[in-house]
Amino acid sequence: MKSNIKNIVAGWKTTLLGVLIIAASIAYIFIVEESKVFQFAILLIVGIGFLFAPDTIVDGLRSLIKNNKDKKF
């Protein structure tokens, strides 16, 4: 548990991304009149996942995009 709390402060990129996704999911519920709970739940789960994820995930995705010259995944 302590490593998760430590990661929130040390891994600020994914923490910020997680907070933004959580805020967007909450705003989605209030702004969209015909909002779907399933979409809110998926955004919330992804946001919480990014909240506790290490920054190496973002660095890995960035290097994957940079090294993908032929646009094939």
C-alpha positions as CSV (number, residue, x, y, z in Angstrom):
1,M,0.0,0.0,0.0
2,K,2.9,2.4,0.8
3,S,4.3,1.9,-2.7
4,N,1.0,2.9,-4.2
5,I,0.9,6.1,-2.2
6,K,4.6,6.8,-3.0
7,N,3.9,6.2,-6.7
8,I,1.1,8.8,-6.8
9,V,3.6,11.5,-5.8
10,A,6.6,10.2,-7.8
11,G,4.7,9.3,-10.9
12,W,3.1,12.7,-11.5
13,K,2.4,12.2,-15.2
14,T,0.1,9.2,-14.8
15,T,-1.4,10.7,-11.6
16,L,-2.3,13.8,-13.5
17,L,-3.7,11.8,-16.4
18,G,-5.7,9.7,-14.0
19,V,-7.2,12.7,-12.2
20,L,-8.1,14.3,-15.5
21,I,-9.9,11.1,-16.7
22,I,-11.8,10.8,-13.4
23,A,-12.8,14.5,-13.7
24,A,-13.9,13.9,-17.3
25,S,-16.0,10.9,-16.3
26,I,-17.7,12.9,-13.5
27,A,-18.3,15.8,-15.9
28,Y,-19.7,13.4,-18.5
29,I,-22.4,12.2,-16.0
30,F,-23.5,15.8,-15.3
31,I,-23.2,17.3,-18.8
32,V,-24.6,14.6,-21.1
33,E,-28.3,14.3,-20.6
34,E,-28.5,10.7,-21.8
35,S,-25.3,9.5,-20.2
36,K,-24.6,5.8,-19.9
37,V,-23.4,4.3,-16.6
38,F,-21.3,1.8,-18.5
39,Q,-19.2,4.5,-20.2
40,F,-18.9,6.3,-16.9
41,A,-17.7,3.1,-15.2
42,I,-15.1,2.4,-17.8
43,L,-13.7,5.9,-17.6
44,L,-13.7,5.7,-13.8
45,I,-11.8,2.4,-13.9
46,V,-9.2,3.6,-16.4
47,G,-8.8,6.8,-14.4
48,I,-8.2,4.9,-11.2
49,G,-5.8,2.6,-13.0
50,F,-3.8,5.5,-14.3
51,L,-3.8,7.1,-10.8
52,F,-1.8,4.2,-9.4
53,A,0.2,3.3,-12.6
54,P,3.9,4.0,-12.8
55,D,5.2,6.6,-15.3
56,T,7.1,3.8,-17.1
57,I,3.8,3.0,-18.8
58,V,3.6,6.5,-20.4
59,D,7.3,6.3,-21.4
60,G,6.7,2.9,-22.9
61,L,3.8,4.1,-24.9
62,R,5.7,7.1,-26.1
63,S,8.6,5.0,-27.3
64,L,6.2,2.6,-29.0
65,I,4.7,5.5,-31.0
66,K,8.2,6.9,-31.8
67,N,9.6,3.6,-33.0
68,N,6.6,2.7,-35.0
69,K,7.8,4.0,-38.4
70,D,5.8,1.8,-40.6
71,K,2.5,2.5,-38.7
72,K,1.9,-1.2,-37.9
73,F,1.0,-2.3,-34.4
